[in-house]
Amino acid sequence: MTRLILSILAGFIATAILSIAVDHAFHVTNVYLPYGQPMFDTSLLLLAFAYRGVFNVFGAYITASIAKDNAMKAVWIMGVV
């Protein structure tokens, strides 16, 4: 049970760190608007959706690889949450 919980937390942490790091890099390099301004550009929203989707798959992979025997259960819990 502990391994299941730790695997889900590791997947969430990996996804969050990657997403925040890329978001920040895009803000600093002026790909995104400055912090606090709303973003209505469809292409930028699709860009964020694309890389966050990849990061979510990577987080699910980390979750499954740590959970081992309960991999599908862990990934489903992560997906539902």
Steps between C-alpha positions, in 0.01 A plus 500: 500500500785738582664430164171582325466834676865591443476413131196727455672783685815457289297518180320815613821666614681421175209633293473816709871578496528452125188708428603785728856503364390519136231758580758716674749460215235609249411803712865602538572462127185695408333210323214548746367830621637636829367349821154621598376575148232275352597292199236481227720391208382158383842393374660567839222313678549203266874512566438484876248220453747300288802509728292451813343195339845357434602579858187325632585187303855517638361539854276198445804303381690593816198401708467164327869421519514568873172323583607179315234246607223759536598705196157520338331578829748778572467654154120488518503669838736765368281552195180534699654742747 
